[in-house]
Amino acid sequence: MATEAQINKSSKKPKFSTRVVRRCWRCGRKRGYMRDFEMCRICFRELANRGELPGIRKASW
């Protein structure tokens, strides 16, 4: 869980575009971030298993 200071710092516009830190909107995690859903892999999995993400279902083959 990211602290409030880390979340606020990453929300500011950086000096250089390569310094952008994308964070999960639920927990603030920066690693394992998926741009398509704007959240980390852990939160994605939780919401997908609960069926709260439209168009996402568990794969079975």
N, C-alpha and C positions, 0 to 999 in steps of 0.2 A: 504494500500500500504506500503510495507516494504521499509525502507531506504536503501541506498547503503551500509552503514556500517553493517547493519543486514544481508544483502544478502552476503556480503564478509565474514563475520564472520561464517555464516553457511556453506559456501563452503569449509572452511578449514577442514582438517582431525582432528576429536576430539581425546582427550586423551583416552577416553573410548568409546566403540562402542554404548553404550546406549545413548550417548549424541548427536547422529546424528540428525540434524534438516533437514527434507525434506521440500523444498519450491516449490511452483508453479513456473514454468518457465516463465509464462506470467506476473504475478503481484507480486510474492514474498511472497504470503500469506502462513503461516505455518499451520493454523488450517483448518480442512475440506479437507485435502490433500488426493487424491486418487492415490495410487501407480501404478495402472494399466495404468493410463494415464499421470502420473507425473504432475498433475495440481490440483488446488483446485476445489471445487464443483461449485463455481460461474463461473469460466472460462469454466469449463466443460459444464455447462448448456448453456452458451452463444454460444459456438462453436457447440454444439449438435443441438440447435435450428436453427442455420444458415446452418446446414448440412455440416459442415467442418470437422467432425470426421467420417472417413470411418467405416462402420459397425454399427453405432449408429443411432437409430431412436426412435422417441417418442412412448412410449407404449400407446396402446389403447385396452381396453377389455370390 
